[in-house]
Amino acid sequence: MSKHGLFAALAASLLISACRPAAVRVSDPARHGMDPASLARIDTSIANCIAEGNIPGAVVAVVRDDALVFLKAYGHKSFVPDTLPMTVETIFDIASLSKCVGTTTAVMQLIEDGRLQLDDPVKRYIPEFEPWTDPDSGEMVDIRVRDLMTHASGLDAYYSADRFVQRFGTNQPDSLLRVIATEAGRNFRPGTGFLYSCLNFITLQNIVQRITGQRLCDYVQQHVFDALGLKHSCYFALESDMRTPSGHQELLPLVAPTSLQADGTPLLGAVHDPLARLANGGNSGNAGIFSNAIDLSRFCIALLNGGVAPANKGMGFPEASQQILRPETIELMCTIPQENDPSVGRALGWDKKSTHSSPSGDIFDKETTLCHTGYTGTTLVIDFKTSTAIVMLTNRVHPSDDGLVGPRRRTIANIVAGSITE
């Protein structure tokens, strides 16, 4: 049977996975101004994506105000080495969602604490960091923190992990930073263009680490995950084989695997992104967080609630409210910097109006909506005008790296936006 035929058969037999109840309360959408019948169209959209062979399964959550109003698991979390059903508690490699959930939140906290400024040149923290040099006049222009956060620095999009390993070996974060600081291309004058780059957020990782004296993964665990009471979110730092997590072993049974490796086994608890895994050993600013839809819903609620996680036992928050960011800081984070060319279209760490912003759909207001995606098939959309958030998690890279979820992201956003009645 072909891959698509297998996916279709499995989708028909297990559209919505059976799973033990989530440790959260799912509220009636109608009580929060959303039409349940409209939201139910998510089922058909995800089922089609599974039947087409693009994903083995998915978990979708929808937040309205401070409540979780939709939470469902679909299909399977794995086919290799075993065929296992998806559950709402499944933990995913959220890939580049790590940029906004982890790295951006950390940077905004440091700005709020007065330890970092958007106008700071990167070389203030990384002295060897080369500026952009005008090829005609020789003028040198420093790349600033703002440029990194909005993908307006002009840094190369990526650096070949295979080439890196050939040159330096594995788990050599200092060597990776040196390559970015001194060798990576500076493709245009900072602030004048948009080039989505993982190197931007690996650089931000190093700035956070130099300011705090902590690894990014440890800082985020303490100041974001633990502060919000998130029990199923972490970075998996890796052992020397770059496949084996060194901590959080208790979470591994919940993790959805990603792509098959040369030995025929999938990555499990080892970040899929090659630079994050092979060069940074799982602690990386561009990728590395593993989380589930429930925890990410809690994160979205905190942002929608002015940076405060309410004392809401039904959502599994701590008994006392916790603030991870001030409302003014969130407003700054949501603002497209006026210093950038309008064509950039990025807020701080999040997308609003760039050429990558289609996951927010056609109905939500681009002025008030943040979005981001992850390579493994993950999506976050947060609309502050309607106080609505969408968490869509898939492992489209399992068992092979060829699943297509881009159009589905936009569809799900439109279904959710169209379900809002008040």
N, C-alpha and C positions, 0 to 999 in steps of 0.2 A: 504493500500500500504506500502511496506517495505521502510526503509530509503533509500536504494540504488535506488529503483524504483522511489521514490519521487524526489531524486536528479537528476536522469536521465531525468525525464519528465520536470523538471524545467530548466535543462541545455539546453534541446532541444528548449524550448520556449524562453529562454533568454540567449543565449550564450554570447553575448557582450552587456552589459547593456547600455541602453540609459541613458545619463546623460548630465547635462549642461556643456558647454565647460569649460575646465580648464583655470585658470588664468595664463597660461604659453604658450609659443609658442613651438610646436612640429615641429622639423625640418625634412626635407626629408633625410632619412637614406643614400640614394645614394650620397648626397652631402658630407657625412662624412665617405665615404669609407665602407658602409655596404649595403648588398643586401636586399632590401625590401621583396623579395619573400622568402628568407631564414628566415628572422625575422617573417614572417607570420606563420611559423610552430609553433610558440608559441601558436597561437590560438587553434590549434588541441590538443596540449599537455595539456593545461589548461582545454579545453572542456572535454577531457577524464578523467581528475582528478575529475572534477565536476560530470560527469556521473557515475563514480565509487563510488560516495558517500563519497569521502575523504574530500572534501571542499564544502562549500556552494557557494563560489565565490573567486575571486582574483583580484588584481591589479598588473600589471607588467609594469615596466618602464626600459628603457635602455638609458644610457648616453654614448655619444662618444665625447671626448674632452670636450668642454664647452657647449654642446648642448644636449637637450633631443630629442632623435630620435625615441622613441617608448613609447607610454603610452596608455594602454587600461584597462578597467574594464570588468570583466566577472561575470556572474551569479548573486548571491544575497549576500547582506551583512548580512541578518538575516532571520530566519524562526520563531523565537520566540522573543517577543510576536507577531510580525507582519512579513509578508513576504515582504521584501523590496529589491529593486535592488541595486547592487553594483554600485558605481560611482568612478571616478578617484580621487575624493576628500575625499573618505572614510578614516577615521582615525582608525588605528589599534593599539591594544596593541602589541608593537613590542618585548615584553618579553626580552630575553637575548641579543638582539641587543642593548639594553640599556647599556650593558657592554662596547661596543666599541663606540657607538655614544655619550653617556653621560660620564660615569665614566672614560674611557680611555682618552677621549679628555681632560677632566678636569685634570687628572694626568699629561698628557704630557704638558699642559699649565703651571702647577706648576713646572715641571722639567725645562722647558724653562725659567721660571722666576727666577730660582735659589732657589726656596723654598722647593725643594724636589729632592732627588737623588735616582737612581735605586738601589744603594748599601745600602741605609739606612735600618737598621733593623727596623722592625715594632715597636719594643718596644721603639724606640725613640719617637714615637707619641702616642703609647698605652703602657704605662709602664708595665701593668699587662700581656702583651701578652707573652705566654709561648713559649720557643724554642722547637725544636725537640731534643729529648734525645735518644742517641744510647742505645738500650736495653742491649747490651753486655758490652760496655766500660763505659757507663754513660756520654760520651761526649755530650755536649750541643751545638747545632748549631742554631743560630738565623735565623728566616725566614725574608727575605728581600722583599722590594717593588717589585723587579724584579720577585721574586718567585710567588708573588700574581698575577702579570699581565700575567704570562705565564702558570699559573696553574701547577707550579712545586713546590708548597709549601708543598704538602703532606696533606693539610687540608682535612677533610672529605668533601665529595661532597655536603652534605646538612644536615639540621637538621629538624626533624619532626615538622611541624607547629602545628599539633594537640598536641604533647607533650609540645611544647612551651606554647601554650595557657593554657593548664592544669596547668603548673607551674607558669606562670607569668601573664596571661591575655593577652589582645590585646594592640597593639600600645605601645610596651615597647622596644624601640630600644636600650636603655642602657643595658637592660637585655640580649638582643640578642648578643650585642658585648661582654658582659662578658662571655657568653656561648662559643663563638668562641675563645675568648682570653685564656680561662682557662680550658675548658672542651672538645672542639672538638678534635678528633683524629689527631695526626701527624703521617701519615702513612709511610713516608719514609724520608730519608735525603733530605733536600731542594735542588732542582736543579738536582736531579738524576732520576726523574720520572715524569709522566704526570697523573694527576687526575683532571678532569674538576670539578670545585667547585664553587658554588654560594657564599660560605663563603669567598673565596678570594676577591670577589668584594664588598661584604658588609664590609669587613675590609678596603678595599681601600676607600670606601665611608666615613668611619669614619676618615681616615687619611686626606682626602680632607677637611672634615668639621672642624677638629681640626686646620688645617693650615689656612683656610680661615675665620673661624668664621661664615660661612654660611651653611645652609642645602645644601646638594648636589643638590636637585631640584632647589633651588634658584640660586646657582652658575651656573649651566648648563643653566638655563633659560636666565640669563644675559650674560654669556660669550660664549655661543654657539648658542642657538636658536635666541635670540634677535640680536646678532652680525651678524648672517647670514640672518636676516629678515624672519625667519621661523614663520609663523602665525598659523600653524596647528600642532605644536609640543609642548608637555608639559608633566610634571608629574602631575597626579591627586592626590594631598594629600587628605586624607580621613577623614571624620567625625568619631565620636566614634563608629558608627555602622559598620565600615569597608566596607561599600557598597556605601556610598554617597560622591562624590567629593566635596571638600570644596571651590574649585575655578575653573576657566576656564569653567564655566557653558555654555558659548556660543558655545563651541565646541561639547558638548554632542550629539546634533542631528546628527553629522557626524560620530560618533563612531560606529564601528562594535562590537556587543556584543560577549561575549565568552561563557563559559560553564554555563549550568543551575545549579542553586543552589537548596538546599533542598526544598525551597518554590516554585520551578518550574519556577522562573524567572532567566534570565541570568545576569551575571555580565556586567555592562555597565559603563565604566569610572572608574572602580575599577580594579586594576592590577590583572591578573589571578594568578600569582605566589603566593603561600600561605604565604611564609615568608615575601615577599615584602609587601603583603597586611595586614596580620594579626599581624606580629611582628613590621614591620617598617611603617605601616600606609600609604603606597604609595610612600614614599621617600626612595628609596633603591638603592644600587649600583649594584645589580644583575639584576633588572628588574624595570619597572615602567614608562618608557617613552611610550607615545602615539604619533604616527606621521602618516603621509601619504606618498604616493609614490612620490609626487611632492617635498615635503620638504626633504625627504631622497635623492632624486636626487640632490637637491641643495647642500646638505652636501657632497655627493660624488664628485660633481664638484669642491667644495672647496678643497678637499684633492688632487684631480688630478691636480689642478691648484696651487700646492705648498702651500696650506693652505690659499689661498686667494679666497674669493668670488668675482668674477668680477662684475663690474657695468653693469649688463646685465638685462635690464628691461624685455626682453622677457622671462627670467627665474624667474622674480619676485624678483631679488636681490635688495638690497638698491641701491640708485643712486650712492653712493660712494663705491668703493671697500673696503672690510673688510677682515682683516687677522686674522684667529683664531689660526694658527700655522705657524711656519717658515718651509721652505723646509727641512732644516737640521733636524728639530724635526720629521717631517713626515718620513724622511729616517730612523731615529732611531727607530721610532714606527714600521716600516716595517721590521726591522732586527731581526732575531732569535738570541738571546743572546748566545755568544760563551761560556759563563760560564755554560750554561745548558748542560745536556747530549743531544746528537743529537736526541735521541728518543723522546724528548719533542715536537719539531717541531712547537712551537708556537712563533709568534712575540709578541710584547707588546700589549696585549688586543685583538689581532686578531689571527686568525688561518692562517697558511701557509701550513704546512706539517704534521700536527698531524693526528691521526687516525680519527679525526672529519672533515677533510678538503674536503670530497667528493663534497660538494656543489659548489666548484670552477670548477668542471667538469674535463674532460680529455684533453682538448685542451689548455686552458690558461696555461701559464708557472707558475709553482708553485713558482719559484724564485721571481716572480714579482707580484703575486696575493695574495690579502687578502680576507678572507671570514669570515662570521659568520652567525649563525642561531639563531632563537628564538623558544621556545617551542610551541608558539601559531600557528606557521606555517609561520614564516617570514625569509627572507634571504637577505643578502647583499654580493655582490661579486665586488671587485674592482681590475682591472688589470692595473698596471702602465705602462707596456710595450706598450700596445695598447691603453691606455687612454680610457678604457671602464669600465662601471659599470652597474650592474644589481640590481634592487630592485624588489623583489618578495614578495608580502604581501598576506597572506591568514589568515582566522580565522578557522583553521582546528579543533579547539576545540569547535565549535558551530554547533549544539546545544549540542552535546556530545563529550567527550574528546577521540575520537578514529579515527580521520582522519589521513591518511598516506600521507606525502608529500616528504619524503626523496629522493626517486628515481627521483621525478619530479624536484627537485632542480638541480640535476646533469644534467638532460636532457635539462633544460632551459639554463644552462650555456654553454652546448655544442652547442645548437642552436645559441646562440648569438655569441660565439667564431667562429663558422663556417660561420657566415654571414659576417665576416670582409673580405673585398676585398683589402684593402690597408691600 
